[in-house]
Amino acid sequence: MKKVFLVLAFCLVFSLTFVSAKEGLVNLINEHTYVQQNNLAYFEDGVLILEDINLSGEYLINFSVPRLTNQYIWEGDITIKEIDPEKGYSGVRFCIGYDDATGNYINLILTKSIGVSANQRGTTPVDDLIPVSKETFDRDLEEGMTFHFEIIRDGAHVIMKVDGETVIDKVFDEQYNLFTEGDELNLGFVSCYCVFEVKNLAVYDENVEITPEPTPTDTPAPTEEPTDTPQQTPSATEKTDDNAENGGISPVIIIVAVIAALAVVGTVVFLISSKNK
């Protein structure tokens, strides 16, 4: 009987520890999340939809993640709706950090057919922070395709994965380690002659302990002029399903913890009553 008690006690401790660990990985994307330019895109049932985007140029769409630090995980599933078939550099860019002192931000780039890259955009454009290459990403983006992206940022070190495979692993020079803690322009997508939607969007930051409730702001996001210069992109991890929508602890985990607790209490009572007999 003592062995049974020890097993049940272990289950209780494990369950409570697992619940505690999940509290540090709350999805910061929730019903309060909004896009900065609501005339270009919007959230509907957790899906980021580009409504008025067309194939005539580049559009930056920032979404709010208050209190974010530069140690985060960002992921989601992107479906290509339309893409310019004539421009190899068209595709999806990921804004991974914004410097409000200079107005510059860093893009990771997935192109239609010439590979991956990274650049700086804003007031001082700089190309080829990562030269365009097909070495790690030799796929074509086509209408109707869906892929999963993951971007993991730890300060200047950025990793990007597409469908689980690393396509960028880069430590940026300090001058390009752009991020303004707490600024709502740090994260966003750039549509380059491409229309897409994003499902299962999630951002995790272990330094942010609670789900924020952002207040809309009139502060304009940095804009990007259309250009025929090839652009490029980086990576992320840690995926959930239900948490991506509600940002909470799984009910299954809570139920397991409660059942384990009740089992331990019942065992203790049984042992005490047996001893008294």
HUKA-V601743 format. One record per backbone hydrogen bond with DSSP energy under -1.0 kcal/mol. CO is the residue of the C=O (numbers start at 1). NH is the residue of the N-H. E is the energy in kcal/mol with one decimal. If there is no record, write none. Layout:
CO:NH:E ; CO:NH:E
This chain:
1:5:-2.3 ; 2:6:-2.4 ; 3:7:-2.3 ; 4:8:-2.4 ; 5:9:-2.4 ; 6:10:-2.3 ; 7:11:-2.1 ; 8:12:-2.0 ; 9:13:-2.4 ; 10:14:-2.7 ; 11:15:-2.4 ; 12:16:-2.4 ; 13:17:-2.3 ; 14:18:-2.4 ; 15:19:-2.2 ; 16:20:-2.2 ; 17:21:-2.2 ; 18:22:-1.9 ; 19:23:-1.0 ; 21:24:-1.3 ; 22:25:-1.8 ; 30:33:-1.7 ; 34:64:-2.3 ; 37:40:-1.9 ; 37:41:-1.5 ; 40:52:-1.0 ; 42:49:-3.1 ; 44:47:-1.7 ; 47:44:-2.4 ; 48:198:-2.1 ; 49:42:-2.1 ; 57:193:-2.8 ; 59:191:-2.8 ; 61:189:-2.3 ; 62:36:-2.8 ; 65:68:-1.4 ; 68:182:-1.5 ; 70:155:-3.2 ; 72:153:-2.8 ; 73:204:-2.9 ; 74:151:-3.2 ; 75:202:-2.5 ; 76:149:-2.6 ; 77:199:-2.9 ; 78:147:-2.2 ; 79:197:-1.7 ; 80:144:-3.2 ; 82:195:-2.9 ; 87:90:-1.3 ; 88:113:-2.2 ; 90:112:-2.3 ; 91:192:-2.2 ; 92:110:-2.9 ; 93:190:-2.5 ; 94:108:-2.1 ; 95:188:-1.4 ; 97:106:-1.8 ; 99:103:-2.7 ; 104:99:-3.0 ; 105:121:-2.8 ; 106:96:-2.3 ; 107:119:-1.8 ; 108:94:-2.9 ; 108:233:-1.5 ; 109:117:-1.5 ; 109:233:-2.2 ; 110:92:-1.6 ; 112:141:-2.0 ; 115:111:-2.3 ; 116:133:-1.9 ; 117:109:-2.8 ; 118:129:-1.8 ; 118:130:-1.6 ; 119:107:-2.9 ; 120:126:-2.3 ; 121:105:-2.8 ; 126:120:-3.1 ; 130:118:-1.4 ; 133:116:-2.6 ; 142:145:-1.9 ; 145:80:-2.5 ; 147:78:-2.8 ; 148:163:-3.2 ; 149:76:-1.7 ; 150:161:-2.9 ; 150:236:-5.3 ; 151:74:-2.8 ; 151:236:-1.3 ; 152:159:-2.5 ; 154:157:-1.6 ; 156:172:-2.5 ; 157:154:-2.8 ; 158:170:-2.8 ; 159:152:-2.8 ; 160:167:-2.9 ; 160:168:-1.7 ; 161:150:-2.2 ; 162:165:-1.9 ; 165:162:-2.6 ; 168:160:-2.6 ; 170:158:-3.3 ; 173:176:-2.1 ; 174:177:-1.4 ; 176:178:-2.0 ; 180:183:-2.5 ; 183:186:-1.0 ; 187:63:-1.4 ; 188:95:-3.0 ; 189:61:-3.4 ; 190:93:-2.4 ; 191:59:-1.9 ; 192:91:-2.4 ; 193:84:-2.4 ; 195:81:-3.0 ; 195:82:-2.0 ; 197:79:-2.4 ; 198:48:-2.6 ; 199:77:-3.0 ; 202:75:-2.6 ; 203:28:-2.8 ; 204:73:-2.5 ; 205:208:-2.2 ; 235:151:-1.3 ; 242:245:-1.6 ; 242:246:-2.2 ; 243:247:-2.1 ; 250:254:-1.5 ; 251:255:-2.6 ; 252:256:-2.4 ; 253:257:-2.2 ; 254:258:-2.3 ; 255:259:-2.8 ; 256:260:-2.4 ; 257:261:-2.1 ; 258:262:-2.5 ; 259:263:-2.5 ; 260:264:-2.2 ; 261:265:-2.4 ; 262:266:-2.8 ; 263:267:-2.2 ; 264:268:-2.4 ; 265:269:-2.4 ; 266:270:-2.3 ; 267:271:-2.6 ; 268:272:-2.4 ; 269:273:-2.5 ; 270:274:-2.3 ; 271:275:-2.0 ; 272:276:-2.0 ; 273:277:-1.4
